[in-house]
Amino acid sequence: MAEYNIKDSDMDESVRKIGAAFRRLRPYQDEEVFRKTNMAEDALVKGKWVPVHTEAEERFIPRGDGTELRVLVCTAKDKDKIRDGSSGLLWIHGGGYATGVPEQDHLFADIFCTDGECVAVMPDYTRSTEAPYPAALGDCCLALYWMAQNAEELGIDRNRIMVGGDSAGGGLTAAVCLRARDEGIVNVAFQMPLYPMMDDRETETSRDNDAPVWNTRSNRAGWDLYLAGFPKDGDIPSYAAPAREEDLHGMPPACTFVGTIDPFRAETEQYVEKLRKAGIPVFFREFEGCFHGFDMIAYATKPARDARRFLKGSFRYALDNYRAENR
């Protein structure tokens, strides 16, 4: 019988069976697993949109090197609900920076876009198995700039542009907001970095953590790939690992949540603390005994429903109260 630092009994009872099964089926991830996952997702998930309440259109944005960035533009399926002046949301999928396609986050599109008051742009950014930092961040920023420049065509209020994402997508959310703040090209009204992967240094909760879905071994593999362009013990910029940024003045208001056994609990707490220290409003919740990505993996459980309700309520408040002027 396997011995775990994070025991099954440490999990909330409602997510325990799912977490225990997930951990035994896939105890960790490494570069080989990342590459096999991408092959499967590219073959089985990419290009397929399954939600009942939203639909997605593929668009292609030219990169500076002559290639194109694929994005999904997601809107409510009921066109009678859509109105000009919707919020614009750049939503960035997770996957340890190494895996994933935007289609995997269709449930988030349903959360934000079903009522017709949000248009989500979801970039198919370069994964670290294809190229390390800064490729993914460059793609996400390109999508943000494109969204702002094409706001009228997309039916977006350019003063209500938001950024969000889960896991590595949460880390990229923070990095995009940092770069947008520093460059001043787009002003972001609200950020939603959910259980973000943002600290390449081990924290008290990412060290010796063998919780389900994502653990210390997977985390090391993910960061090694993403930061492959930097020498060991070299200086890592905060755009690559946003937890390294100490000054968060001028960042947009935020919403985030995390499970208490998630490796990213400490870095999420530290990010919230830094934002609040800088005077930035933050909606924040922790969910006892919940592992990484529980809100989607244990979708029908009470903690997952509560997390999505909290997220949607915070997003609704942001729609009504936060603006960031863009010309």
C-alpha positions as CSV (number, residue, x, y, z in Angstrom):
1,M,0.0,0.0,0.0
2,A,1.4,3.4,-1.0
3,E,2.4,5.9,1.7
4,Y,1.4,9.5,1.1
5,N,2.3,12.7,2.8
6,I,-1.1,14.0,1.9
7,K,-3.3,11.2,3.0
8,D,-6.7,10.3,1.6
9,S,-8.2,11.2,4.9
10,D,-6.8,14.8,4.5
11,M,-9.2,15.3,1.6
12,D,-12.7,16.7,2.0
13,E,-15.0,13.7,2.1
14,S,-16.9,14.7,-1.0
15,V,-13.8,14.8,-3.2
16,R,-11.9,12.0,-1.6
17,K,-12.9,9.1,-3.9
18,I,-12.2,11.1,-7.0
19,G,-8.9,12.4,-5.7
20,A,-7.7,9.0,-4.5
21,A,-8.6,7.4,-7.8
22,F,-6.9,10.1,-9.8
23,R,-3.7,9.9,-7.7
24,R,-3.4,6.1,-8.2
25,L,-4.1,6.3,-11.9
26,R,-1.6,9.1,-12.5
27,P,0.7,9.6,-9.5
28,Y,2.9,12.2,-11.2
29,Q,3.6,13.9,-14.5
30,D,6.9,14.4,-16.3
31,E,8.1,15.4,-19.8
32,E,7.1,12.1,-21.3
33,V,3.6,12.3,-19.9
34,F,3.3,15.9,-21.0
35,R,4.1,15.0,-24.6
36,K,1.7,12.0,-24.6
37,T,-1.0,14.1,-23.1
38,N,-0.5,16.7,-25.8
39,M,-0.7,14.1,-28.6
40,A,-4.0,12.8,-27.1
41,E,-5.5,16.3,-26.6
42,D,-4.5,17.5,-30.1
43,A,-6.1,14.4,-31.6
44,L,-9.2,14.2,-29.4
45,V,-10.0,17.6,-27.9
46,K,-8.6,20.3,-30.2
47,G,-11.2,21.6,-32.7
48,K,-14.1,20.1,-30.8
49,W,-16.5,22.4,-28.8
50,V,-19.1,20.5,-26.6
51,P,-20.9,23.0,-24.3
52,V,-24.6,23.4,-24.5
53,H,-24.8,27.2,-23.8
54,T,-21.8,28.6,-25.7
55,E,-20.1,28.4,-29.1
56,A,-16.6,29.0,-30.2
57,E,-15.2,30.5,-33.5
58,E,-11.6,29.9,-34.5
59,R,-9.6,33.0,-35.4
60,F,-6.0,33.3,-36.3
61,I,-3.7,36.2,-35.2
62,P,-0.5,36.8,-37.1
63,R,2.7,36.6,-35.1
64,G,5.8,38.6,-35.9
65,D,7.6,35.6,-37.2
66,G,5.0,34.9,-39.9
67,T,3.2,32.1,-38.0
68,E,-0.3,32.4,-36.6
69,L,-1.7,32.1,-33.1
70,R,-5.0,30.2,-33.0
71,V,-7.6,31.6,-30.6
72,L,-11.2,30.7,-29.8
73,V,-13.7,33.5,-29.6
74,C,-16.5,32.2,-27.3
75,T,-20.0,33.7,-27.0
76,A,-23.4,32.7,-25.8
77,K,-25.2,30.3,-28.1
78,D,-28.4,32.2,-27.6
79,K,-27.7,35.2,-29.9
80,D,-30.7,37.1,-28.5
81,K,-28.7,37.5,-25.2
82,I,-25.6,39.0,-26.8
83,R,-25.3,42.8,-26.8
84,D,-22.6,45.2,-27.9
85,G,-20.5,46.4,-25.1
86,S,-19.9,43.0,-23.4
87,S,-16.9,42.5,-21.2
88,G,-13.9,41.0,-22.9
89,L,-12.2,38.1,-21.1
90,L,-8.8,36.7,-22.1
91,W,-9.1,33.2,-20.6
92,I,-5.9,31.1,-20.4
93,H,-6.0,27.3,-20.0
94,G,-3.8,25.4,-17.5
95,G,-1.6,22.4,-17.9
96,G,1.7,23.1,-16.1
97,Y,2.7,25.4,-19.0
98,A,3.5,22.1,-20.8
99,T,0.1,20.7,-21.9
100,G,-3.4,21.7,-22.9
101,V,-5.6,23.3,-25.5
102,P,-8.2,26.0,-25.0
103,E,-11.1,23.6,-25.7
104,Q,-10.4,21.9,-22.4
105,D,-11.7,25.0,-20.5
106,H,-15.1,25.0,-22.1
107,L,-16.8,24.8,-18.7
108,F,-15.2,28.1,-17.8
109,A,-16.6,29.6,-21.0
110,D,-20.1,28.4,-19.9
111,I,-19.6,30.1,-16.5
112,F,-18.7,33.5,-18.0
113,C,-20.4,33.7,-21.4
114,T,-23.8,32.0,-21.2
115,D,-25.7,35.1,-20.2
116,G,-24.4,37.1,-23.3
117,E,-22.5,39.7,-21.2
118,C,-19.0,38.4,-21.9
119,V,-17.0,37.5,-25.0
120,A,-14.0,35.2,-24.1
121,V,-10.9,34.9,-26.2
122,M,-9.0,31.7,-25.4
123,P,-5.5,31.5,-26.9
124,D,-3.9,28.2,-28.1
125,Y,-0.6,29.4,-26.7
126,T,2.8,27.7,-27.3
127,R,3.3,25.0,-24.8
128,S,6.7,24.5,-23.1
129,T,7.1,21.1,-24.8
130,E,7.3,23.2,-28.1
131,A,9.2,26.2,-26.8
132,P,10.1,27.5,-23.3
133,Y,9.4,31.0,-21.8
134,P,8.7,33.6,-23.1
135,A,6.8,31.9,-26.0
136,A,3.5,31.3,-24.0
137,L,3.5,34.7,-22.4
138,G,4.2,36.4,-25.8
139,D,1.2,34.5,-27.3
140,C,-1.1,35.5,-24.4
141,C,-0.1,39.2,-24.6
142,L,-0.6,39.1,-28.4
143,A,-4.1,37.8,-27.9
144,L,-4.8,40.5,-25.3
145,Y,-3.6,43.3,-27.6
146,W,-5.6,41.8,-30.5
147,M,-8.7,41.7,-28.4
148,A,-8.3,45.4,-27.4
149,Q,-7.6,46.5,-31.0
150,N,-10.6,44.6,-32.3
151,A,-13.0,45.4,-29.5
152,E,-15.6,47.0,-31.7
153,E,-15.7,44.1,-34.1
154,L,-15.9,41.6,-31.2
155,G,-18.6,43.5,-29.5
156,I,-16.4,44.2,-26.5
157,D,-16.4,47.3,-24.3
158,R,-12.7,48.1,-24.4
159,N,-12.9,49.5,-20.9
160,R,-14.0,46.2,-19.4
161,I,-11.2,43.9,-20.5
162,M,-10.4,41.2,-18.0
163,V,-7.8,38.3,-17.8
164,G,-8.2,35.0,-16.1
165,G,-7.0,31.4,-16.2
166,D,-6.5,28.3,-14.1
167,S,-3.3,26.8,-12.8
168,A,-0.5,27.6,-15.3
169,G,-3.1,29.8,-16.9
170,G,-3.4,31.6,-13.6
171,G,0.3,32.1,-13.6
172,L,0.1,33.5,-17.1
173,T,-2.8,35.7,-16.0
174,A,-0.6,37.3,-13.4
175,A,2.3,37.7,-15.9
176,V,0.1,39.2,-18.6
177,C,-1.3,41.7,-16.0
178,L,2.2,42.6,-14.9
179,R,3.4,43.2,-18.4
180,A,0.2,45.1,-19.3
181,R,0.8,47.3,-16.3
182,D,4.4,47.9,-17.1
183,E,4.0,48.5,-20.9
184,G,0.7,50.5,-20.6
185,I,-0.6,49.1,-24.0
186,V,-3.8,47.6,-22.5
187,N,-5.3,48.5,-19.1
188,V,-6.9,45.4,-17.5
189,A,-10.0,45.9,-15.4
190,F,-10.0,42.6,-13.5
191,Q,-7.9,39.5,-13.1
192,M,-8.8,35.9,-12.1
193,P,-5.7,33.8,-11.5
194,L,-7.2,30.6,-10.1
195,Y,-4.9,28.4,-8.0
196,P,-2.1,29.9,-10.0
197,M,1.3,28.2,-10.8
198,M,3.5,31.3,-10.3
199,D,6.5,30.4,-8.1
200,D,9.4,28.3,-9.5
201,R,10.9,28.2,-6.0
202,E,9.5,25.5,-3.7
203,T,7.2,26.9,-1.0
204,E,6.0,25.3,2.2
205,T,3.1,23.7,0.4
206,S,4.7,22.8,-2.9
207,R,7.6,21.1,-1.2
208,D,7.0,17.4,-0.4
209,N,3.4,17.5,-1.6
210,D,2.0,14.3,-3.2
211,A,-1.7,15.4,-3.4
212,P,-3.8,14.3,-6.4
213,V,-3.7,15.9,-9.8
214,W,-0.5,18.0,-9.3
215,N,2.3,17.4,-6.9
216,T,5.9,18.3,-6.2
217,R,7.3,15.9,-8.8
218,S,5.0,17.2,-11.5
219,N,5.7,20.8,-10.5
220,R,9.4,20.4,-10.8
221,A,9.0,18.9,-14.3
222,G,6.7,21.7,-15.4
223,W,9.0,24.4,-14.3
224,D,12.1,22.7,-15.7
225,L,10.5,22.7,-19.1
226,Y,9.1,26.2,-18.9
227,L,12.4,27.8,-17.7
228,A,14.6,25.7,-19.9
229,G,16.2,28.8,-21.4
230,F,17.6,29.9,-18.1
231,P,20.7,28.5,-16.4
232,K,20.2,26.7,-13.1
233,D,20.2,29.1,-10.2
234,G,20.0,32.0,-12.7
235,D,18.0,35.1,-12.4
236,I,14.3,34.4,-13.2
237,P,12.2,37.4,-14.3
238,S,8.9,38.0,-12.7
239,Y,7.2,37.8,-16.1
240,A,8.3,34.1,-16.0
241,A,7.5,33.5,-12.4
242,P,5.1,36.2,-11.1
243,A,5.6,35.3,-7.5
244,R,9.0,36.9,-7.7
245,E,7.4,40.3,-8.3
246,E,7.3,42.3,-5.0
247,D,5.6,45.5,-6.1
248,L,2.0,44.9,-7.2
249,H,0.9,48.5,-7.2
250,G,-1.2,49.3,-10.2
251,M,-2.4,45.8,-10.8
252,P,-6.1,45.1,-11.4
253,P,-8.5,43.9,-8.7
254,A,-8.5,40.2,-8.4
255,C,-10.4,37.0,-7.6
256,T,-8.8,33.7,-6.8
257,F,-9.4,30.5,-4.8
258,V,-7.4,27.4,-3.9
259,G,-7.7,24.1,-2.1
260,T,-5.9,23.7,1.2
261,I,-3.9,20.7,0.0
262,D,-3.0,22.2,-3.3
263,P,0.7,22.7,-3.8
264,F,0.0,26.2,-4.9
265,R,-1.8,27.2,-1.7
266,A,1.2,29.2,-0.3
267,E,1.9,31.1,-3.5
268,T,-1.7,31.9,-3.9
269,E,-1.9,33.2,-0.3
270,Q,1.3,35.2,-0.9
271,Y,0.0,36.8,-4.1
272,V,-3.2,37.8,-2.3
273,E,-1.3,39.3,0.5
274,K,1.0,41.3,-1.8
275,L,-2.1,42.6,-3.7
276,R,-3.8,43.7,-0.5
277,K,-0.6,45.3,0.7
278,A,-0.6,47.3,-2.5
279,G,-4.2,48.4,-1.9
280,I,-5.7,46.1,-4.6
281,P,-9.2,44.7,-3.8
282,V,-9.2,40.9,-3.8
283,F,-11.9,38.3,-3.6
284,F,-10.3,35.2,-2.1
285,R,-11.4,31.8,-0.7
286,E,-9.7,28.6,0.4
287,F,-11.5,25.2,0.2
288,E,-10.6,22.8,3.0
289,G,-9.3,19.4,1.9
290,C,-9.5,20.2,-1.8
291,F,-6.8,19.3,-4.3
292,H,-5.6,21.1,-7.4
293,G,-8.3,21.7,-10.0
294,F,-11.0,20.3,-7.8
295,D,-13.6,22.7,-9.1
296,M,-13.5,21.0,-12.5
297,I,-12.2,17.5,-11.8
298,A,-14.7,16.9,-8.9
299,Y,-17.3,19.0,-10.8
300,A,-20.5,17.8,-9.1
301,T,-19.3,18.0,-5.5
302,K,-20.4,20.7,-3.1
303,P,-16.9,22.3,-2.8
304,A,-16.7,22.5,-6.6
305,R,-20.2,24.1,-6.9
306,D,-19.4,26.5,-4.1
307,A,-16.1,27.5,-5.8
308,R,-17.9,28.1,-9.1
309,R,-20.6,30.1,-7.4
310,F,-17.9,32.2,-5.7
311,L,-16.1,32.8,-9.0
312,K,-19.3,33.7,-10.9
313,G,-20.4,36.1,-8.1
314,S,-17.0,37.8,-8.0
315,F,-17.0,38.1,-11.8
316,R,-20.5,39.6,-11.7
317,Y,-19.4,42.2,-9.1
318,A,-16.4,43.1,-11.4
319,L,-18.7,43.5,-14.4
320,D,-20.8,46.0,-12.5
321,N,-18.0,47.9,-10.7
322,Y,-14.6,47.8,-12.4
323,R,-13.5,49.7,-15.4
324,A,-10.0,50.4,-16.8
325,E,-9.9,53.1,-19.5
326,N,-8.5,52.1,-22.9
327,R,-8.4,54.5,-25.8
